[in-house]
């Protein structure tokens, strides 16, 4: 699974913003943005916005897996200790850790 980022920056009224679009294969799947009032430190340009996108996608996938589990089992509540995992979620976490 190949996860790619398309990054850009733009000026805002009070500073600037970094935007990223995440694609898996050739399909666009997520978009996010980080707004800055002044320049902050990053190991490399766009690192923060790409990490933010990965965190958001991981949260969305975990919520989807949790909802699917509830639907399939008929349960209303799920323990906080339960671990939901999928190949897609593992790939997202690996990419996040590489950033």
TORLUM-847124 format. One line per 10 residues: number of its first residue (from 1); their letters; for each residue z, y, x of N, C-alpha, C, O. Coordinates in nm, 3 decimals. Layout:
N
NUM = a = Z,Y,X,Z,Y,X,Z,Y,X,Z,Y,X | ...
//
This chain:
99
1 = xxxxxxxxxx = 0.000,-0.117,0.085,0.000,0.000,0.000,0.000,0.124,0.090,0.091,0.142,0.171 | -0.100,0.207,0.076,-0.114,0.325,0.160,-0.072,0.449,0.080,-0.134,0.485,-0.020 | 0.034,0.514,0.127,0.086,0.635,0.064,0.042,0.753,0.149,0.070,0.758,0.269 | -0.028,0.849,0.087,-0.080,0.965,0.159,-0.031,1.094,0.095,-0.003,1.100,-0.025 | -0.020,1.198,0.177,0.023,1.330,0.132,-0.087,1.431,0.156,-0.155,1.428,0.258 | -0.104,1.521,0.059,-0.193,1.635,0.076,-0.104,1.759,0.067,-0.053,1.792,-0.040 | -0.086,1.827,0.181,0.009,1.938,0.188,-0.061,2.072,0.191,-0.174,2.085,0.240 | 0.008,2.173,0.138,-0.043,2.310,0.142,0.076,2.406,0.137,0.186,2.368,0.099 | 0.051,2.530,0.176,0.155,2.632,0.165,0.097,2.752,0.093,-0.025,2.772,0.090 | 0.185,2.830,0.036,0.141,2.949,-0.036,0.250,3.054,-0.029,0.368,3.021,-0.012
11 = xxxxxxxxxx = 0.212,3.179,-0.042,0.308,3.288,-0.045,0.363,3.301,-0.186,0.291,3.280,-0.284 | 0.490,3.337,-0.195,0.552,3.366,-0.324,0.605,3.509,-0.320,0.599,3.575,-0.216 | 0.656,3.556,-0.430,0.706,3.692,-0.438,0.820,3.716,-0.339,0.832,3.825,-0.282 | 0.905,3.615,-0.319,1.022,3.634,-0.234,1.020,3.552,-0.105,1.122,3.543,-0.037 | 0.908,3.493,-0.071,0.902,3.412,0.050,0.774,3.329,0.052,0.664,3.383,0.045 | 0.791,3.198,0.063,0.675,3.109,0.062,0.715,2.973,0.008,0.834,2.946,-0.011 | 0.617,2.888,-0.017,0.643,2.754,-0.071,0.552,2.654,-0.001,0.441,2.685,0.039 | 0.604,2.532,0.012,0.525,2.419,0.058,0.506,2.326,-0.061,0.601,2.294,-0.132 | 0.383,2.283,-0.082,0.350,2.192,-0.191,0.295,2.063,-0.132,0.233,2.063,-0.027 | 0.320,1.952,-0.202,0.260,1.826,-0.160,0.215,1.748,-0.282,0.279,1.751,-0.387
21 = xxxxxxxxxx = 0.104,1.680,-0.265,0.053,1.587,-0.366,0.056,1.450,-0.301,0.008,1.432,-0.189 | 0.111,1.351,-0.372,0.122,1.216,-0.320,0.016,1.130,-0.387,0.001,1.131,-0.509 | -0.057,1.056,-0.305,-0.158,0.964,-0.354,-0.130,0.825,-0.301,-0.088,0.807,-0.187 | -0.153,0.727,-0.386,-0.144,0.587,-0.345,-0.284,0.530,-0.362,-0.338,0.526,-0.473 | -0.341,0.488,-0.251,-0.482,0.452,-0.253,-0.560,0.580,-0.275,-0.547,0.674,-0.196 | -0.639,0.585,-0.377,-0.713,0.708,-0.408,-0.663,0.773,-0.536,-0.725,0.865,-0.587 | -0.550,0.725,-0.589,-0.496,0.775,-0.715,-0.379,0.870,-0.692,-0.281,0.833,-0.626 | -0.388,0.991,-0.746,-0.282,1.091,-0.740,-0.166,1.044,-0.827,-0.189,1.007,-0.943 | -0.042,1.044,-0.775,0.071,0.993,-0.852,0.187,1.090,-0.868,0.266,1.076,-0.961 | 0.201,1.190,-0.779,0.318,1.279,-0.788,0.288,1.410,-0.716,0.207,1.415,-0.623
31 = xxxxxxxxxx = 0.356,1.516,-0.761,0.342,1.647,-0.699,0.478,1.713,-0.697,0.554,1.703,-0.794 | 0.511,1.781,-0.587,0.636,1.855,-0.580,0.621,1.974,-0.487,0.520,1.988,-0.418 | 0.724,2.060,-0.487,0.717,2.184,-0.413,0.856,2.221,-0.362,0.956,2.191,-0.427 | 0.863,2.287,-0.247,0.987,2.343,-0.193,0.964,2.492,-0.171,0.865,2.532,-0.111 | 1.056,2.574,-0.220,1.046,2.719,-0.206,1.143,2.767,-0.100,1.257,2.721,-0.093 | 1.097,2.860,-0.017,1.177,2.912,0.093,1.185,3.064,0.085,1.085,3.131,0.057 | 1.304,3.118,0.112,1.319,3.263,0.124,1.295,3.306,0.268,1.247,3.416,0.293 | 1.328,3.219,0.360,1.298,3.242,0.500,1.269,3.107,0.564,1.286,3.003,0.500 | 1.226,3.107,0.684,1.186,2.982,0.750,1.309,2.900,0.785,1.404,2.950,0.844 | 1.306,2.775,0.749,1.413,2.683,0.783,1.361,2.584,0.885,1.240,2.573,0.905
41 = xxxxxxxxxx = 1.450,2.512,0.948,1.411,2.419,1.053,1.361,2.289,0.993,1.423,2.233,0.902 | 1.251,2.240,1.044,1.197,2.109,1.010,1.147,2.047,1.139,1.102,2.118,1.229 | 1.154,1.915,1.149,1.102,1.848,1.267,0.952,1.876,1.281,0.902,1.897,1.391 | 0.883,1.876,1.169,0.743,1.913,1.166,0.713,1.976,1.030,0.783,1.951,0.933 | 0.609,2.055,1.025,0.573,2.128,0.904,0.551,2.032,0.788,0.488,1.927,0.804 | 0.604,2.067,0.673,0.593,1.994,0.546,0.686,1.872,0.538,0.682,1.800,0.438 | 0.769,1.847,0.638,0.858,1.731,0.635,0.951,1.736,0.512,0.966,1.636,0.443 | 1.012,1.851,0.486,1.108,1.861,0.375,1.044,1.833,0.240,1.102,1.763,0.157 | 0.926,1.887,0.217,0.862,1.868,0.087,0.815,1.723,0.069,0.817,1.671,-0.043 | 0.773,1.658,0.177,0.732,1.518,0.167,0.854,1.429,0.140,0.846,1.335,0.061
51 = xxxxxxxxxx = 0.967,1.458,0.206,1.090,1.381,0.180,1.136,1.401,0.036,1.180,1.307,-0.030 | 1.127,1.526,-0.012,1.166,1.554,-0.150,1.080,1.474,-0.248,1.132,1.418,-0.345 | 0.951,1.467,-0.223,0.860,1.391,-0.310,0.899,1.243,-0.311,0.900,1.180,-0.416 | 0.930,1.188,-0.194,0.970,1.046,-0.186,1.101,1.021,-0.261,1.113,0.921,-0.332 | 1.198,1.111,-0.246,1.325,1.096,-0.318,1.302,1.099,-0.470,1.359,1.019,-0.543 | 1.219,1.194,-0.516,1.190,1.204,-0.659,1.120,1.077,-0.710,1.153,1.028,-0.818 | 1.025,1.026,-0.634,0.953,0.907,-0.677,1.044,0.784,-0.679,1.030,0.699,-0.766 | 1.135,0.775,-0.583,1.231,0.664,-0.580,1.321,0.670,-0.702,1.345,0.567,-0.766 | 1.372,0.789,-0.735,1.456,0.803,-0.854,1.381,0.764,-0.981,1.436,0.696,-1.067 | 1.257,0.808,-0.993,1.177,0.774,-1.111,1.152,0.624,-1.122,1.161,0.567,-1.231
61 = xxxxxxxxxx = 1.123,0.559,-1.010,1.098,0.415,-1.012,1.225,0.337,-1.045,1.220,0.240,-1.120 | 1.340,0.381,-0.990,1.466,0.314,-1.023,1.500,0.330,-1.171,1.547,0.235,-1.234 | 1.476,0.448,-1.227,1.499,0.470,-1.369,1.407,0.383,-1.455,1.449,0.329,-1.557 | 1.281,0.370,-1.412,1.186,0.286,-1.485,1.229,0.139,-1.483,1.224,0.071,-1.586 | 1.271,0.091,-1.367,1.316,-0.048,-1.355,1.441,-0.073,-1.439,1.455,-0.178,-1.501 | 1.532,0.024,-1.442,1.654,0.013,-1.521,1.620,0.007,-1.671,1.675,-0.075,-1.744 | 1.531,0.095,-1.715,1.491,0.098,-1.857,1.420,-0.032,-1.894,1.442,-0.085,-2.004 | 1.336,-0.083,-1.805,1.267,-0.210,-1.831,1.367,-0.325,-1.842,1.353,-0.411,-1.929 | 1.466,-0.327,-1.755,1.569,-0.430,-1.760,1.645,-0.424,-1.892,1.669,-0.527,-1.956 | 1.684,-0.303,-1.934,1.756,-0.288,-2.062,1.672,-0.336,-2.179,1.722,-0.402,-2.269
71 = xxxxxxxxxx = 1.544,-0.302,-2.177,1.455,-0.343,-2.285,1.439,-0.495,-2.289,1.443,-0.555,-2.397 | 1.422,-0.555,-2.174,1.401,-0.700,-2.167,1.525,-0.781,-2.201,1.515,-0.891,-2.256 | 1.642,-0.728,-2.170,1.767,-0.802,-2.193,1.836,-0.760,-2.322,1.925,-0.832,-2.370 | 1.800,-0.647,-2.378,1.864,-0.597,-2.499,1.999,-0.532,-2.472,2.072,-0.501,-2.566 | 2.033,-0.511,-2.346,2.161,-0.450,-2.312,2.151,-0.298,-2.324,2.045,-0.239,-2.301 | 2.263,-0.237,-2.362,2.267,-0.092,-2.376,2.315,-0.025,-2.248,2.276,0.088,-2.217 | 2.401,-0.094,-2.174,2.458,-0.038,-2.051,2.431,-0.131,-1.934,2.417,-0.252,-1.949 | 2.425,-0.069,-1.817,2.401,-0.145,-1.694,2.504,-0.101,-1.592,2.534,0.017,-1.580 | 2.559,-0.196,-1.519,2.657,-0.168,-1.416,2.597,-0.079,-1.306,2.480,-0.094,-1.271 | 2.678,0.011,-1.252,2.633,0.098,-1.144,2.603,0.018,-1.018,2.527,0.063,-0.932
81 = xxxxxxxxxx = 2.662,-0.100,-1.006,2.646,-0.183,-0.887,2.516,-0.264,-0.888,2.479,-0.322,-0.787 | 2.447,-0.267,-1.002,2.324,-0.346,-1.010,2.216,-0.285,-0.922,2.200,-0.163,-0.916 | 2.143,-0.370,-0.855,2.035,-0.327,-0.767,1.903,-0.365,-0.832,1.879,-0.482,-0.864 | 1.819,-0.267,-0.851,1.685,-0.290,-0.905,1.588,-0.275,-0.789,1.594,-0.177,-0.715 | 1.499,-0.370,-0.775,1.408,-0.366,-0.662,1.270,-0.413,-0.704,1.254,-0.496,-0.793 | 1.172,-0.358,-0.637,1.033,-0.400,-0.658,0.957,-0.375,-0.528,1.006,-0.306,-0.439 | 0.840,-0.430,-0.519,0.757,-0.409,-0.401,0.724,-0.261,-0.384,0.723,-0.209,-0.273 | 0.695,-0.194,-0.496,0.662,-0.052,-0.494,0.781,0.030,-0.446,0.765,0.119,-0.362 | 0.901,0.000,-0.497,1.022,0.072,-0.457,1.050,0.052,-0.309,1.089,0.146,-0.240 | 1.031,-0.069,-0.259,1.051,-0.098,-0.118,0.953,-0.017,-0.032,0.991,0.034,0.074
91 = xxxxxxxxx = 0.828,-0.006,-0.076,0.728,0.071,-0.002,0.764,0.220,0.000,0.748,0.287,0.102 | 0.814,0.271,-0.112,0.855,0.412,-0.118,0.972,0.439,-0.022,0.972,0.539,0.050 | 1.070,0.350,-0.022,1.185,0.367,0.066,1.144,0.359,0.213,1.196,0.434,0.296 | 1.053,0.270,0.244,1.004,0.257,0.382,0.934,0.386,0.426,0.955,0.435,0.538 | 0.851,0.440,0.340,0.779,0.564,0.372,0.876,0.680,0.388,0.861,0.761,0.478 | 0.977,0.688,0.300,1.078,0.792,0.309,1.150,0.784,0.444,1.174,0.886,0.508 | 1.184,0.664,0.487,1.255,0.645,0.613,1.170,0.678,0.734,1.222,0.714,0.839 | 1.038,0.665,0.720,0.947,0.699,0.830,0.934,0.849,0.851,0.903,0.895,0.961 | 0.960,0.926,0.744,0.948,1.071,0.755,1.062,1.124,0.833,1.072,1.244,0.855
//
